[in-house]
Amino acid sequence: MTAPLSASRPMSQAEFIAMMAMMVATVAFSIDAMLPGLPHIAEALTPDAPNRAQLIITSFLMGLGVGTLMAGPLSDSFGRKRIILIGAVIYVAGALLGMIAPSLSTLLAARVLQGLGAAAFRIVSIAIIRDMFSGREMARLMSFVMTVFALTPAMAPLLGAGIITLAGWRGVFGAFVAFAGILTLWMGLRLNEPLPAERRRPFRARPLIAAITEVLANPVTRLAILIQTLCMTTLFTSLSMVQPIFEQTFDRANSFPGWFFVMALVAGSGSFLNARLIMRLGMERMVGFALGAQIILSCLAIALWMIGLPPQAQFAVFLVWQTSVFFQAGLTLGNLNALAMAPMGAIAGTAASVVGAVATIGSVTLAIPIGQMFQGTPLPSHIGVLVAVLLGSALMIRLKQQVAQTV
């Protein structure tokens, strides 16, 4: 099935996937391009409390979660493209504020604003996919989209480091403006409105509350949201601490973008592997396998750190473990999104918003205190991830039972 388009030349499925992937990648780019700038921001704006620079990541994610709650319902009422365009304006305004922010508090406010705008790119793209596909075919497309989402971090820190070298950390915000402009222009020229007027829902408080209640009342969707929250916690916890661990634990700040590129590139194969296996094994088995493997690897990483290996060996263990967390995201997030959205076809936009908002805000709320526990070792990250995947595995057993009952 091809996407609706506004030009005479038909849009291929490859172009449609690329466009949706670039929308989702806005989030990854906005997070990971900032990672090399954290020590520079800490030195410039919060030298007495360098750990607070991690909030540059989590403040964006908090804004993303809040914006996610509204972007879907608004797109259900006013159309997908219009809300994406409004989100782009908000995102660019946040980026411009970040370029001139005189203090950390102003910069954090700019990042929240960016997150609010990025929510439209992220959540409405998922709703567009749900408008046009369903079931395992939707999961397959989401896996391809998540492959780009996973590969974006491979390039983003290298790009961010290059921009910082040429223009300082504020120059990264200029790249955000350019990225959003290109994406918005592409969408405006090539994609017609996927949600016709006759399928839109009035934006009123009572129907919105009813739709949110419907989403949270469905046991499959509710469990999938909780598990996704925990899986995102593992991702955000490790992301918030990975640069400080490279810098303070292993004294490898200069090589961080290169190593991050390698880890993200290897981990990006997780989404590709998922896309290859999902039709054969199913979403529940893929998620269960990923969580089980992460439990084993996290236990092993904690044990090896406690033993006290030589520095080179400790660094190698950390690289493998960090890559496994990224790899796990490729095997879980797309599938859990599809599981949560599967019963929600009639209210896809609202459902996508509730799923994304609850999972993002919940995971950020968990990741912030874990990240602030960093004191020079990766143990808080290891332990935080282990607890999250243990809980996720327990909930996954219940989710499988619920799915079996609905078949």
C-alpha positions as CSV (number, residue, x, y, z in Angstrom):
1,M,0.0,0.0,0.0
2,T,1.4,3.4,-0.9
3,A,1.0,6.6,1.0
4,P,-1.2,9.5,-0.1
5,L,0.8,12.1,-1.9
6,S,0.6,15.6,-3.3
7,A,2.9,15.3,-6.3
8,S,2.1,13.5,-9.5
9,R,4.8,10.9,-9.1
10,P,3.6,8.1,-6.8
11,M,5.3,7.7,-3.4
12,S,6.9,4.3,-3.0
13,Q,6.7,2.4,0.3
14,A,10.5,3.0,0.7
15,E,10.0,6.8,0.5
16,F,7.1,6.6,2.9
17,I,9.2,4.6,5.4
18,A,12.0,7.1,5.0
19,M,9.8,10.1,5.7
20,M,8.2,8.5,8.8
21,A,11.7,7.4,9.9
22,M,13.0,10.9,9.6
23,M,10.2,12.2,11.7
24,V,10.9,9.6,14.4
25,A,14.6,10.3,14.1
26,T,14.0,13.9,15.0
27,V,13.8,12.7,18.6
28,A,17.0,10.6,18.4
29,F,18.9,13.4,16.7
30,S,17.7,16.0,19.2
31,I,19.0,13.8,22.1
32,D,22.2,12.3,20.8
33,A,23.7,15.3,19.0
34,M,23.8,17.0,22.4
35,L,25.8,14.3,24.2
36,P,29.2,15.5,23.2
37,G,28.2,19.0,24.3
38,L,27.4,18.0,27.9
39,P,30.8,18.7,29.4
40,H,31.0,22.0,27.5
41,I,27.5,23.0,28.8
42,A,28.5,21.9,32.3
43,E,31.6,24.0,32.2
44,A,29.8,27.1,30.9
45,L,26.5,27.0,32.8
46,T,26.8,24.7,35.8
47,P,30.5,24.3,36.8
48,D,29.7,23.6,40.4
49,A,27.2,20.8,39.7
50,P,28.3,19.1,36.4
51,N,25.8,16.2,36.9
52,R,23.0,18.7,36.3
53,A,24.1,18.8,32.6
54,Q,22.4,15.4,32.2
55,L,19.1,17.3,32.6
56,I,19.7,18.6,29.0
57,I,18.7,15.1,27.9
58,T,15.8,14.4,30.3
59,S,14.2,17.9,30.1
60,F,13.8,17.3,26.4
61,L,12.3,14.0,27.1
62,M,9.9,15.4,29.6
63,G,8.7,18.0,27.1
64,L,8.4,15.2,24.6
65,G,6.2,13.2,27.0
66,V,3.9,16.1,27.8
67,G,3.6,17.1,24.1
68,T,2.9,13.5,23.1
69,L,-0.3,13.5,25.2
70,M,-1.8,16.3,23.1
71,A,-0.3,15.8,19.7
72,G,-2.3,12.7,18.9
73,P,-5.8,13.9,19.9
74,L,-5.2,17.2,18.1
75,S,-4.2,15.3,15.0
76,D,-7.4,13.2,15.3
77,S,-9.4,16.4,15.3
78,F,-7.5,18.8,12.9
79,G,-5.5,16.4,10.7
80,R,-2.1,14.9,10.8
81,K,-0.2,17.4,8.6
82,R,-1.4,20.5,10.4
83,I,-0.3,19.3,13.8
84,I,3.1,18.3,12.5
85,L,3.5,21.8,11.0
86,I,2.6,23.4,14.3
87,G,5.0,21.1,16.1
88,A,7.8,22.1,13.8
89,V,7.2,25.8,14.6
90,I,7.4,25.0,18.4
91,Y,10.5,22.9,17.9
92,V,12.3,25.6,15.9
93,A,11.4,28.2,18.5
94,G,12.9,26.0,21.3
95,A,16.1,25.5,19.2
96,L,16.4,29.3,18.6
97,L,16.0,29.9,22.4
98,G,18.7,27.3,23.1
99,M,21.1,29.1,20.8
100,I,20.9,32.3,23.0
101,A,20.2,30.8,26.5
102,P,22.2,32.7,29.1
103,S,21.7,30.1,31.9
104,L,21.1,26.5,32.5
105,S,17.5,27.1,33.6
106,T,16.8,28.9,30.3
107,L,18.4,26.2,28.3
108,L,16.4,23.5,30.1
109,A,13.2,25.5,29.3
110,A,14.3,25.6,25.6
111,R,14.8,21.9,25.7
112,V,11.3,21.3,27.1
113,L,10.0,23.5,24.3
114,Q,11.9,21.5,21.8
115,G,10.5,18.3,23.2
116,L,6.9,19.6,23.0
117,G,7.4,20.3,19.3
118,A,9.2,17.1,18.6
119,A,6.2,15.2,20.0
120,A,4.3,16.1,16.9
121,F,6.9,14.5,14.6
122,R,7.1,11.4,16.8
123,I,3.6,10.6,17.7
124,V,1.7,11.8,14.6
125,S,4.1,9.7,12.4
126,I,3.0,6.6,14.4
127,A,-0.6,7.5,13.9
128,I,-0.1,7.9,10.2
129,I,1.4,4.4,10.0
130,R,-1.6,3.1,12.0
131,D,-4.0,4.9,9.6
132,M,-2.6,2.9,6.7
133,F,-1.4,-0.5,8.2
134,S,-2.3,-2.9,10.9
135,G,-1.1,-6.1,12.7
136,R,2.2,-7.6,11.9
137,E,2.5,-5.5,8.7
138,M,2.4,-2.4,10.9
139,A,5.0,-4.0,13.2
140,R,7.2,-4.7,10.2
141,L,7.1,-1.1,9.0
142,M,7.6,0.1,12.6
143,S,10.7,-2.1,12.8
144,F,12.1,-0.4,9.6
145,V,11.3,3.0,11.1
146,M,13.0,2.0,14.3
147,T,16.0,0.9,12.4
148,V,16.6,4.5,11.3
149,F,15.7,5.6,14.8
150,A,18.5,3.3,16.1
151,L,21.0,4.3,13.4
152,T,20.5,8.0,13.9
153,P,22.4,7.9,17.2
154,A,25.4,6.4,15.4
155,M,25.8,9.6,13.4
156,A,24.4,12.2,15.7
157,P,27.2,12.5,18.3
158,L,29.8,12.6,15.5
159,L,27.8,15.3,13.8
160,G,27.3,17.1,17.1
161,A,31.0,16.9,17.9
162,G,31.9,18.3,14.5
163,I,29.5,21.2,14.9
164,I,30.8,21.9,18.4
165,T,34.4,22.1,17.0
166,L,33.4,24.6,14.4
167,A,30.7,26.6,16.2
168,G,30.6,25.6,19.8
169,W,27.8,23.8,21.5
170,R,25.2,26.5,20.6
171,G,25.8,25.7,17.0
172,V,24.1,22.3,17.5
173,F,20.8,24.1,17.9
174,G,21.3,25.6,14.4
175,A,21.5,22.1,13.0
176,F,18.2,21.3,14.7
177,V,16.5,24.2,12.9
178,A,17.9,23.0,9.6
179,F,16.8,19.4,10.1
180,A,13.2,20.4,11.0
181,G,13.0,22.8,8.0
182,I,14.1,20.1,5.6
183,L,11.7,17.5,7.0
184,T,8.7,19.9,7.1
185,L,9.3,21.0,3.5
186,W,9.5,17.3,2.3
187,M,6.3,16.4,4.0
188,G,4.5,19.5,2.8
189,L,5.4,18.7,-0.8
190,R,5.0,14.9,-0.9
191,L,2.4,13.8,1.5
192,N,-1.4,14.5,1.3
193,E,-3.4,14.5,4.5
194,P,-3.8,10.9,5.6
195,L,-6.8,11.5,7.8
196,P,-9.9,12.7,5.7
197,A,-12.3,15.1,7.3
198,E,-15.1,12.5,7.7
199,R,-12.9,10.4,10.0
200,R,-11.9,13.1,12.3
201,R,-13.1,13.4,15.9
202,P,-14.2,16.7,17.5
203,F,-11.7,18.1,20.0
204,R,-13.9,18.2,23.1
205,A,-13.0,17.3,26.7
206,R,-15.6,14.6,27.2
207,P,-14.8,12.5,24.0
208,L,-11.1,13.0,24.8
209,I,-11.4,11.7,28.3
210,A,-13.5,8.8,27.1
211,A,-10.9,7.9,24.5
212,I,-8.1,8.1,27.1
213,T,-10.2,5.9,29.4
214,E,-10.7,3.4,26.6
215,V,-6.9,3.2,25.9
216,L,-6.0,2.7,29.6
217,A,-8.9,0.3,30.2
218,N,-7.7,-2.2,27.6
219,P,-5.6,-4.8,29.4
220,V,-3.3,-5.5,26.4
221,T,-2.7,-1.9,25.7
222,R,-2.2,-1.0,29.4
223,L,0.4,-3.8,30.0
224,A,2.2,-3.0,26.8
225,I,2.5,0.7,28.0
226,L,3.9,-0.4,31.3
227,I,6.5,-2.7,29.7
228,Q,7.4,0.0,27.2
229,T,7.9,2.4,30.1
230,L,10.4,0.1,31.6
231,C,12.2,-0.6,28.3
232,M,12.5,3.1,27.7
233,T,13.8,3.6,31.3
234,T,16.7,1.3,30.4
235,L,17.4,3.4,27.3
236,F,17.1,6.8,28.9
237,T,19.1,5.7,32.0
238,S,22.0,4.5,30.0
239,L,21.8,7.5,27.6
240,S,21.9,10.1,30.4
241,M,25.1,8.5,31.9
242,V,27.0,7.2,28.9
243,Q,29.0,10.3,28.2
244,P,29.9,10.9,31.9
245,I,31.0,7.3,32.2
246,F,33.2,7.7,29.2
247,E,34.7,10.9,30.5
248,Q,35.0,10.3,34.3
249,T,35.2,6.5,34.6
250,F,37.3,5.6,31.7
251,D,38.9,9.0,30.7
252,R,37.8,8.6,27.1
253,A,35.8,11.8,26.5
254,N,37.6,12.6,23.2
255,S,36.9,9.2,21.7
256,F,33.3,9.1,22.9
257,P,31.6,10.1,19.5
258,G,33.6,7.4,17.7
259,W,32.8,4.6,20.2
260,F,29.1,5.7,20.3
261,F,29.0,5.5,16.5
262,V,30.2,1.9,16.7
263,M,27.8,0.9,19.5
264,A,24.8,2.5,17.8
265,L,25.7,1.0,14.5
266,V,26.0,-2.5,15.9
267,A,22.8,-2.0,18.0
268,G,20.9,-0.7,14.9
269,S,20.9,-4.3,13.6
270,G,18.4,-5.1,16.4
271,S,15.6,-3.4,14.6
272,F,16.6,-5.0,11.3
273,L,16.7,-8.4,12.9
274,N,13.3,-7.8,14.5
275,A,11.9,-6.9,11.0
276,R,13.2,-10.1,9.6
277,L,11.9,-12.3,12.4
278,I,8.7,-10.7,13.6
279,M,6.5,-12.4,11.0
280,R,7.8,-15.8,12.0
281,L,8.1,-15.5,15.8
282,G,5.6,-12.8,16.8
283,M,5.9,-9.7,18.8
284,E,5.6,-11.3,22.3
285,R,8.3,-13.8,21.8
286,M,10.7,-11.2,20.5
287,V,10.2,-8.9,23.4
288,G,10.5,-11.8,25.9
289,F,13.8,-12.9,24.3
290,A,15.2,-9.4,24.4
291,L,14.3,-8.8,28.1
292,G,15.7,-12.2,29.1
293,A,19.0,-11.6,27.4
294,Q,19.3,-8.2,29.0
295,I,18.8,-9.7,32.5
296,I,21.7,-12.1,31.9
297,L,24.0,-9.4,30.5
298,S,23.2,-6.9,33.2
299,C,23.9,-9.4,36.0
300,L,27.1,-10.3,34.3
301,A,28.2,-6.7,34.0
302,I,27.5,-6.0,37.7
303,A,29.4,-9.1,38.8
304,L,32.4,-8.3,36.6
305,W,32.5,-4.7,37.9
306,M,32.4,-5.9,41.5
307,I,35.2,-8.4,40.8
308,G,37.4,-5.5,39.8
309,L,38.8,-6.2,36.3
310,P,41.8,-4.2,34.8
311,P,40.7,-0.9,33.2
312,Q,40.9,-2.1,29.6
313,A,38.8,-5.2,30.4
314,Q,36.2,-3.1,32.4
315,F,35.9,-0.7,29.4
316,A,35.3,-3.7,27.1
317,V,32.6,-5.0,29.4
318,F,30.9,-1.7,29.5
319,L,30.9,-1.3,25.7
320,V,29.3,-4.7,25.3
321,W,26.7,-4.0,27.9
322,Q,25.9,-0.5,26.6
323,T,25.5,-1.9,23.1
324,S,23.2,-4.6,24.4
325,V,20.9,-1.9,25.9
326,F,20.6,-0.2,22.5
327,F,20.1,-3.5,20.8
328,Q,17.3,-4.4,23.2
329,A,15.5,-1.2,22.3
330,G,15.4,-2.3,18.7
331,L,13.8,-5.6,19.7
332,T,11.3,-4.2,22.1
333,L,10.0,-0.6,21.4
334,G,8.5,-1.1,18.0
335,N,6.9,-4.4,19.0
336,L,5.5,-2.9,22.2
337,N,4.1,0.1,20.3
338,A,2.4,-2.3,17.9
339,L,1.0,-4.4,20.7
340,A,-0.4,-1.3,22.5
341,M,-1.8,0.2,19.3
342,A,-3.3,-3.0,17.8
343,P,-6.7,-2.7,19.6
344,M,-6.9,1.0,19.0
345,G,-7.6,1.4,15.3
346,A,-10.7,3.7,15.8
347,I,-8.8,6.2,17.9
348,A,-5.2,5.8,16.6
349,G,-4.1,9.4,17.2
350,T,-5.3,9.5,20.8
351,A,-4.0,6.0,21.5
352,A,-0.6,6.9,20.1
353,S,-0.5,9.9,22.3
354,V,-1.5,8.2,25.5
355,V,0.9,5.3,24.9
356,G,3.8,7.6,24.1
357,A,3.0,10.1,26.9
358,V,2.7,7.6,29.7
359,A,5.7,5.6,28.6
360,T,7.9,8.7,28.1
361,I,7.0,10.6,31.2
362,G,7.1,7.5,33.3
363,S,10.5,6.4,32.0
364,V,12.0,9.9,32.4
365,T,10.6,10.1,35.9
366,L,12.5,6.9,36.7
367,A,15.6,7.7,34.8
368,I,16.3,11.2,36.3
369,P,17.0,10.0,39.9
370,I,19.0,7.1,38.6
371,G,21.2,9.4,36.5
372,Q,21.8,11.8,39.4
373,M,23.2,8.8,41.4
374,F,26.2,8.8,39.1
375,Q,29.4,9.1,41.1
376,G,32.1,7.9,38.8
377,T,31.1,4.2,38.1
378,P,28.6,2.6,35.8
379,L,27.0,0.6,38.7
380,P,23.9,2.9,39.0
381,S,23.2,2.4,35.3
382,H,23.7,-1.3,35.4
383,I,21.5,-1.8,38.5
384,G,18.8,0.6,37.2
385,V,18.6,-1.3,33.9
386,L,18.5,-4.7,35.6
387,V,15.6,-3.7,37.9
388,A,13.7,-2.4,34.9
389,V,14.1,-5.5,32.8
390,L,13.2,-7.8,35.7
391,L,10.0,-6.0,36.2
392,G,9.4,-5.9,32.4
393,S,9.8,-9.6,32.1
394,A,7.4,-10.3,34.9
395,L,4.8,-8.1,33.2
396,M,5.5,-9.7,29.9
397,I,4.2,-13.0,31.2
398,R,0.9,-11.4,32.1
399,L,0.7,-9.6,28.7
400,K,1.2,-13.0,26.8
401,Q,-1.8,-14.4,28.8
402,Q,-3.9,-11.4,27.9
403,V,-3.1,-11.6,24.2
404,A,-3.9,-15.3,24.3
405,Q,-7.3,-14.6,25.8
406,T,-8.2,-12.1,23.1
407,V,-7.3,-14.4,20.2
